[in-house]
Amino acid sequence: MGNYVDGFVLAVPKDKVEEYRQMATLCGQVWKDHGALSVVECLADDVQPGKLTSFPQAVQLKEGELVVFSWITYASRAERDRINEAVMKDPRLSEMNAQNMPFDSMRMFWGGFTKLVEM
């Protein structure tokens, strides 16, 4: 299932979930076409605000929004870097920018991870 993972967490307005799904489907296809092994997008179903930290707190969740947790898997960090470079040049994504996203990209966070355990 790959040795490197990019993870993402963000908030999507409930009334824009379908728009987000369409965008995520296009993005997922672009990443897969360039070599990503898998792309997964999940809507929060059981996340509660915590006392110190939580998914809702991390994205400054507002009324009427849902948390999205997603990840992309790659064979290696080098493959991830190559794929992401190719994705950024893909014309299918040329019209996407922070202004027309179905979510507030300023409250999104992400990072790259090396796999520690897989069962």
N, C-alpha and C positions, 0 to 999 in steps of 0.2 A: 504494500500500500504506500510505498514511498518512504524516504528517509528525512524529508524536510517538509515543513508545514508553514504556510502563512495563515494566521488567524486574524479575524476581524470581528468587532463588536460595534453596533450602531443602533440608533433608534429610528423607527419608521412610523409615520402617522398611519393610524389604522385605515384611513380612507385612501391611502396611497400604497397599500400592500400589493394590489394587483399590478400597479405601475412598477413597483420595486421588483416583483417577481419577473416581469417581462425584461426589465433591465438586467437583473441577475442572470436570467437565462441566456441573454445575448452575451454578457460578459463571460459566463461560464463556458459557452461554446467557443469564444475567442481564446480563452486560456487553454481549453482542451485542444483546440486546433493547433496551438503552438507547442503542445507537449505536456501540459499539466496532466497528472494521473487522475485526479478527481477534484470535483468542486461540490461543496455542500453548503446549502443555505437553510437555516433553521429559525423559526419564529418562537419566541419565548412562550411557554405554556405554564411554567411553574417557577417563576422567579419573584422573590420578595425583596423589598428594601432591607438592607442590613443595618447593623448598628454602626459599623465602621466602613465596610465596603460591600458592594453588591453590583450585579449587572445594571439594575436601574440607576443606582447612584453614579456608576462609571460613565454612563452616557447622558446623565442629567435628564432622565426620562420625564416627559411632560404628560399631562392628562391627554388621553386619546392617542398615545403612542405605544408601540410594541418594541421590545428588544429583539434584534437580529444577531445571531451568532453564526459565523460562517468560517469555512476554512478551505484551503486549496492545498493539495498534496503534490509533491514533486519527487523525482528520483534522488535529487541532491541539491545542495545550496547552489552549486554552479549551474545546474539545470534551471533552478528557480530564477537566478539572475539573468540567464540567457532568455528564458521565456518571458519574463517581465519586460525586458528590453524590447523584444519583438511585439509584445502586446501593446506597448505604448506607441508603437508606430503603425498599428493595425488601423486601416481606414474605417472599419466598422465602428470604431469607438471615437472617431474624430469629432462628432457632434456632442459628446458628453463633456460636461464641465460642472464645476461646483454649483453654478447657478441653475442648471436644469435637472439636478438630481432629485429623486423623490424622497430625500431625507436631508438632514442638516449634516453635511460632511465635517463641520467643525467639531461635532460631538462624537465622531467616529474615531476608534483607535484600532491599531493593528500592530503586528510584529511577526518576525520570522522565528521559527523554532526548530531545533534539532530533536528528532524523536528520541525519547528515553526508554519507553516501554510500549510494546504493542502485543496484544494477546488475541 
